[in-house]
Amino acid sequence: MPLDLQKIFGDVQDIDEKYLKSLLGALERENLKGFDYLEFKQAVQNLLAMNMEPATAIKSAFATAQTMGLTKEELLRSAEHYIAVLMGEEKKVREAAGRKLEERVSGVSKKKAQLENAIQAAKDRMAALKTELQQLEKDLEKHSAELAALSQKGELEKQKIAEREAAFLKASAHIKEAIAADIEQIRQAL
């Protein structure tokens, strides 16, 4: 029976569907050969769907898995492998978010510094050239408005990136919690 990771881990509310699919794709790409935690999890889910008690479902699925040569240690090791896969995905997202934040904030900071310099240049020219006072005041207002807009844009970008990272981490935490709970059930049941 082919694995249906969406069925195994996807039945949740308040998890960003895009991030959940991304994480499930990573688990699928890193799926170990043979009967391991993911196949075991699916077998347990199928038994639970038949209203079997969780501990009985775990024992029954494990008994079947043992006939295929799976040991308790291999089962737990494979579950830990998938947690490591998720942690690797988290690391990639954090690094990408950091790069994006650096790019966007750095660009805003450079532009901000340029605008601050332009404001100062406008002030200096106003003092030296009274005849150009009116035009320079317009330049000052324009640069100040751009500076405020860029500052606001930078804050909005930070907020967006933080929200995306939080949504991704929430999805990852959900799957890790599910796996950790399964590990605990396996340890208690076996």
VOMAR-653003 format. One record per residue (C-alpha): z, y, x; residue in three letters; residue number from 1. Coordinates in pm, 1 decimal, m for minus. Each point is the difference from the previous one (the first is absolute). Example, Ala and Ser with C-alpha at 12.3 -4.5 7.8 and 13.67 -1.06 7.14 Angstrom:
<rs>
<r up="780.0" north="m450.0" east="1230.0" res="ALA" n="1"/>
<r up="m66.0" north="344.0" east="137.0" res="SER" n="2"/>
</rs>
This chain:
<rs>
<r up="0.0" north="0.0" east="0.0" res="MET" n="1"/>
<r up="m99.9" north="335.2" east="155.0" res="PRO" n="2"/>
<r up="273.6" north="253.1" east="67.1" res="LEU" n="3"/>
<r up="44.8" north="282.2" east="m249.0" res="ASP" n="4"/>
<r up="213.4" north="248.5" east="191.9" res="LEU" n="5"/>
<r up="m35.3" north="256.6" east="m278.4" res="GLN" n="6"/>
<r up="167.5" north="m248.8" east="m236.3" res="LYS" n="7"/>
<r up="268.5" north="m89.8" east="255.1" res="ILE" n="8"/>
<r up="101.1" north="355.6" east="102.2" res="PHE" n="9"/>
<r up="m187.2" north="238.3" east="m228.9" res="GLY" n="10"/>
<r up="195.0" north="m23.6" east="m326.0" res="ASP" n="11"/>
<r up="197.0" north="322.6" east="45.8" res="VAL" n="12"/>
<r up="30.8" north="349.4" east="m138.8" res="GLN" n="13"/>
<r up="6.7" north="324.3" east="200.6" res="ASP" n="14"/>
<r up="m189.8" north="m146.6" east="296.6" res="ILE" n="15"/>
<r up="m318.3" north="174.9" east="104.6" res="ASP" n="16"/>
<r up="m279.2" north="m247.2" east="m78.9" res="GLU" n="17"/>
<r up="m214.9" north="114.9" east="294.6" res="LYS" n="18"/>
<r up="277.7" north="m55.8" east="253.0" res="TYR" n="19"/>
<r up="102.6" north="m328.5" east="m158.3" res="LEU" n="20"/>
<r up="m358.6" north="m128.0" east="27.4" res="LYS" n="21"/>
<r up="m15.4" north="118.9" east="361.1" res="SER" n="22"/>
<r up="318.2" north="m189.2" east="87.7" res="LEU" n="23"/>
<r up="m111.5" north="m311.3" east="m185.7" res="LEU" n="24"/>
<r up="m331.2" north="18.0" east="187.1" res="GLY" n="25"/>
<r up="189.1" north="5.8" east="329.8" res="ALA" n="26"/>
<r up="202.5" north="m304.0" east="m106.4" res="LEU" n="27"/>
<r up="m319.7" north="m177.3" east="m98.6" res="GLU" n="28"/>
<r up="m168.0" north="83.7" east="333.0" res="ARG" n="29"/>
<r up="302.9" north="m127.9" east="189.6" res="GLU" n="30"/>
<r up="47.7" north="m308.5" east="m219.3" res="ASN" n="31"/>
<r up="102.0" north="m289.2" east="220.9" res="LEU" n="32"/>
<r up="m199.0" north="m322.9" east="m26.9" res="LYS" n="33"/>
<r up="140.7" north="m277.6" east="m211.3" res="GLY" n="34"/>
<r up="286.8" north="m4.7" east="m246.2" res="PHE" n="35"/>
<r up="244.6" north="274.8" east="92.2" res="ASP" n="36"/>
<r up="216.8" north="263.3" east="m168.0" res="TYR" n="37"/>
<r up="m281.3" north="151.4" east="m208.8" res="LEU" n="38"/>
<r up="m108.5" north="m332.2" east="m145.7" res="GLU" n="39"/>
<r up="366.6" north="m93.0" east="m45.9" res="PHE" n="40"/>
<r up="65.2" north="330.4" east="m179.2" res="LYS" n="41"/>
<r up="m295.8" north="m60.8" east="m230.8" res="GLN" n="42"/>
<r up="122.0" north="m353.7" east="m74.4" res="ALA" n="43"/>
<r up="348.6" north="132.0" east="m81.4" res="VAL" n="44"/>
<r up="m151.7" north="270.2" east="m225.5" res="GLN" n="45"/>
<r up="m201.1" north="m264.8" east="m183.9" res="ASN" n="46"/>
<r up="312.7" north="m211.1" east="m54.7" res="LEU" n="47"/>
<r up="197.0" north="303.2" east="m116.3" res="LEU" n="48"/>
<r up="m278.1" north="72.1" east="m249.5" res="ALA" n="49"/>
<r up="85.1" north="m339.3" east="m153.9" res="MET" n="50"/>
<r up="357.8" north="127.4" east="m56.9" res="ASN" n="51"/>
<r up="145.0" north="m200.6" east="286.3" res="MET" n="52"/>
<r up="326.5" north="118.6" east="154.4" res="GLU" n="53"/>
<r up="m60.0" north="194.8" east="325.9" res="PRO" n="54"/>
<r up="196.5" north="m238.4" east="223.1" res="ALA" n="55"/>
<r up="m172.8" north="m301.2" east="m155.6" res="THR" n="56"/>
<r up="m340.0" north="167.4" east="37.3" res="ALA" n="57"/>
<r up="68.8" north="68.9" east="368.3" res="ILE" n="58"/>
<r up="116.1" north="m357.4" east="62.6" res="LYS" n="59"/>
<r up="m293.7" north="m147.6" east="m188.4" res="SER" n="60"/>
<r up="m256.2" north="217.1" east="180.0" res="ALA" n="61"/>
<r up="163.1" north="m79.9" east="333.6" res="PHE" n="62"/>
<r up="m0.1" north="m373.5" east="m72.6" res="ALA" n="63"/>
<r up="m374.0" north="21.1" east="m58.2" res="THR" n="64"/>
<r up="m43.6" north="212.8" east="313.5" res="ALA" n="65"/>
<r up="190.0" north="m255.2" east="208.0" res="GLN" n="66"/>
<r up="m257.4" north="m261.8" east="m92.8" res="THR" n="67"/>
<r up="m253.1" north="228.6" east="170.3" res="MET" n="68"/>
<r up="215.9" north="17.0" east="311.1" res="GLY" n="69"/>
<r up="171.1" north="335.8" east="m59.8" res="LEU" n="70"/>
<r up="353.6" north="33.8" east="129.7" res="THR" n="71"/>
<r up="264.2" north="246.6" east="m109.8" res="LYS" n="72"/>
<r up="m22.0" north="171.2" east="340.1" res="GLU" n="73"/>
<r up="m379.2" north="33.8" east="m23.3" res="GLU" n="74"/>
<r up="32.3" north="137.2" east="m354.8" res="LEU" n="75"/>
<r up="253.4" north="264.1" east="107.4" res="LEU" n="76"/>
<r up="m197.4" north="79.8" east="315.7" res="ARG" n="77"/>
<r up="m316.0" north="54.7" east="m205.5" res="SER" n="78"/>
<r up="188.2" north="227.4" east="m244.6" res="ALA" n="79"/>
<r up="122.0" north="201.1" east="298.7" res="GLU" n="80"/>
<r up="m359.2" north="12.7" east="127.3" res="HIS" n="81"/>
<r up="m103.7" north="176.6" east="m321.2" res="TYR" n="82"/>
<r up="286.0" north="248.4" east="30.0" res="ILE" n="83"/>
<r up="m125.9" north="72.3" east="352.6" res="ALA" n="84"/>
<r up="m351.5" north="51.5" east="m140.1" res="VAL" n="85"/>
<r up="138.0" north="252.7" east="m250.5" res="LEU" n="86"/>
<r up="197.9" north="174.9" east="271.4" res="MET" n="87"/>
<r up="m319.6" north="24.5" east="206.4" res="GLY" n="88"/>
<r up="m175.6" north="160.7" east="m296.6" res="GLU" n="89"/>
<r up="290.5" north="243.5" east="m39.5" res="GLU" n="90"/>
<r up="m31.2" north="92.2" east="367.4" res="LYS" n="91"/>
<r up="m373.6" north="65.0" east="m37.9" res="LYS" n="92"/>
<r up="59.4" north="223.9" east="m302.3" res="VAL" n="93"/>
<r up="279.0" north="191.7" east="173.1" res="ARG" n="94"/>
<r up="m219.8" north="54.5" east="305.8" res="GLU" n="95"/>
<r up="m294.6" north="111.2" east="m213.7" res="ALA" n="96"/>
<r up="223.7" north="231.4" east="m202.2" res="ALA" n="97"/>
<r up="137.2" north="143.0" east="323.1" res="GLY" n="98"/>
<r up="m349.2" north="60.9" east="134.8" res="ARG" n="99"/>
<r up="m113.8" north="164.6" east="m323.7" res="LYS" n="100"/>
<r up="309.7" north="213.7" east="m12.6" res="LEU" n="101"/>
<r up="m47.7" north="101.7" east="362.8" res="GLU" n="102"/>
<r up="m366.7" north="82.5" east="m56.1" res="GLU" n="103"/>
<r up="60.4" north="202.6" east="m312.5" res="ARG" n="104"/>
<r up="317.7" north="173.8" east="110.2" res="VAL" n="105"/>
<r up="m143.7" north="66.4" east="345.2" res="SER" n="106"/>
<r up="m309.1" north="157.6" east="m153.0" res="GLY" n="107"/>
<r up="212.5" north="208.5" east="m231.9" res="VAL" n="108"/>
<r up="226.6" north="101.8" east="289.7" res="SER" n="109"/>
<r up="m296.1" north="106.7" east="211.7" res="LYS" n="110"/>
<r up="m148.8" north="195.3" east="m285.1" res="LYS" n="111"/>
<r up="341.7" north="146.4" east="m75.2" res="LYS" n="112"/>
<r up="36.9" north="114.7" east="361.1" res="ALA" n="113"/>
<r up="m349.4" north="146.1" east="m6.5" res="GLN" n="114"/>
<r up="77.9" north="188.1" east="m318.0" res="LEU" n="115"/>
<r up="331.0" north="124.7" east="140.2" res="GLU" n="116"/>
<r up="m188.5" north="130.8" east="303.8" res="ASN" n="117"/>
<r up="m257.7" north="160.9" east="m225.8" res="ALA" n="118"/>
<r up="277.3" north="169.6" east="m196.0" res="ILE" n="119"/>
<r up="149.3" north="138.0" east="321.8" res="GLN" n="120"/>
<r up="m339.7" north="119.4" east="119.5" res="ALA" n="121"/>
<r up="m49.2" north="174.0" east="m332.6" res="ALA" n="122"/>
<r up="337.3" north="171.3" east="32.9" res="LYS" n="123"/>
<r up="m82.8" north="116.2" east="354.2" res="ASP" n="124"/>
<r up="m334.9" north="138.4" east="m105.8" res="ARG" n="125"/>
<r up="161.8" north="186.4" east="m291.0" res="MET" n="126"/>
<r up="231.4" north="184.5" east="238.7" res="ALA" n="127"/>
<r up="m281.0" north="89.6" east="240.9" res="ALA" n="128"/>
<r up="m276.4" north="77.8" east="m245.0" res="LEU" n="129"/>
<r up="125.9" north="193.8" east="m297.5" res="LYS" n="130"/>
<r up="m353.6" north="48.6" east="m126.8" res="THR" n="131"/>
<r up="m34.1" north="m376.0" east="m52.8" res="GLU" n="132"/>
<r up="337.2" north="m27.6" east="m175.0" res="LEU" n="133"/>
<r up="m135.1" north="m84.6" east="m340.9" res="GLN" n="134"/>
<r up="m224.7" north="m284.6" east="124.9" res="GLN" n="135"/>
<r up="272.2" north="m141.0" east="221.8" res="LEU" n="136"/>
<r up="244.2" north="m10.5" east="m291.2" res="GLU" n="137"/>
<r up="m253.7" north="m211.0" east="m188.6" res="LYS" n="138"/>
<r up="m28.2" north="m234.3" east="300.5" res="ASP" n="139"/>
<r up="378.1" north="m28.2" east="12.6" res="LEU" n="140"/>
<r up="25.1" north="m87.6" east="m367.6" res="GLU" n="141"/>
<r up="m280.9" north="m254.9" east="29.0" res="LYS" n="142"/>
<r up="151.0" north="m175.4" east="300.5" res="HIS" n="143"/>
<r up="345.0" north="m0.9" east="m159.6" res="SER" n="144"/>
<r up="m138.6" north="m161.1" east="m314.6" res="ALA" n="145"/>
<r up="m181.2" north="m263.2" east="208.0" res="GLU" n="146"/>
<r up="316.2" north="m64.2" east="198.1" res="LEU" n="147"/>
<r up="201.4" north="m51.5" east="m316.7" res="ALA" n="148"/>
<r up="m269.6" north="m225.3" east="m146.7" res="ALA" n="149"/>
<r up="m16.9" north="m209.4" east="317.6" res="LEU" n="150"/>
<r up="377.9" north="m29.7" east="15.3" res="SER" n="151"/>
<r up="2.3" north="m118.8" east="m359.7" res="GLN" n="152"/>
<r up="m289.7" north="m239.1" east="68.6" res="LYS" n="153"/>
<r up="185.9" north="m147.3" east="295.7" res="GLY" n="154"/>
<r up="304.4" north="m65.7" east="m215.7" res="GLU" n="155"/>
<r up="m214.3" north="m158.1" east="m270.0" res="LEU" n="156"/>
<r up="m167.0" north="m227.8" east="256.7" res="GLU" n="157"/>
<r up="339.8" north="m107.8" east="131.6" res="LYS" n="158"/>
<r up="113.0" north="m75.8" east="m353.7" res="GLN" n="159"/>
<r up="m315.7" north="m199.4" east="m83.5" res="LYS" n="160"/>
<r up="27.9" north="m208.4" east="315.8" res="ILE" n="161"/>
<r up="371.0" north="m62.7" east="m62.8" res="ALA" n="162"/>
<r up="m73.0" north="m106.8" east="m359.0" res="GLU" n="163"/>
<r up="m275.5" north="m238.8" east="109.9" res="ARG" n="164"/>
<r up="220.0" north="m147.4" east="270.0" res="GLU" n="165"/>
<r up="289.0" north="m38.2" east="m247.6" res="ALA" n="166"/>
<r up="m227.7" north="m174.6" east="m251.9" res="ALA" n="167"/>
<r up="m127.8" north="m237.1" east="268.4" res="PHE" n="168"/>
<r up="350.8" north="m72.7" east="127.9" res="LEU" n="169"/>
<r up="116.7" north="m66.3" east="m355.7" res="LYS" n="170"/>
<r up="m277.8" north="m256.0" east="m44.8" res="ALA" n="171"/>
<r up="81.9" north="m160.2" east="333.6" res="SER" n="172"/>
<r up="374.4" north="m1.9" east="m78.3" res="ALA" n="173"/>
<r up="m71.8" north="m177.3" east="m328.3" res="HIS" n="174"/>
<r up="m188.3" north="m280.2" east="169.7" res="ILE" n="175"/>
<r up="253.6" north="m27.0" east="282.3" res="LYS" n="176"/>
<r up="284.6" north="m17.8" east="m253.8" res="GLU" n="177"/>
<r up="m183.4" north="m273.4" east="m188.3" res="ALA" n="178"/>
<r up="m51.2" north="m197.7" east="318.8" res="ILE" n="179"/>
<r up="359.2" north="57.8" east="113.3" res="ALA" n="180"/>
<r up="126.7" north="m117.4" east="m340.6" res="ALA" n="181"/>
<r up="m218.4" north="m308.5" east="29.1" res="ASP" n="182"/>
<r up="134.7" north="m66.7" east="347.6" res="ILE" n="183"/>
<r up="353.3" north="23.8" east="m135.3" res="GLU" n="184"/>
<r up="m84.0" north="m232.5" east="m292.0" res="GLN" n="185"/>
<r up="m165.1" north="m244.7" east="238.2" res="ILE" n="186"/>
<r up="300.5" north="5.5" east="229.4" res="ARG" n="187"/>
<r up="237.7" north="m55.7" east="m290.7" res="GLN" n="188"/>
<r up="m212.1" north="m262.5" east="m167.5" res="ALA" n="189"/>
<r up="m91.7" north="m202.7" east="306.7" res="LEU" n="190"/>
</rs>
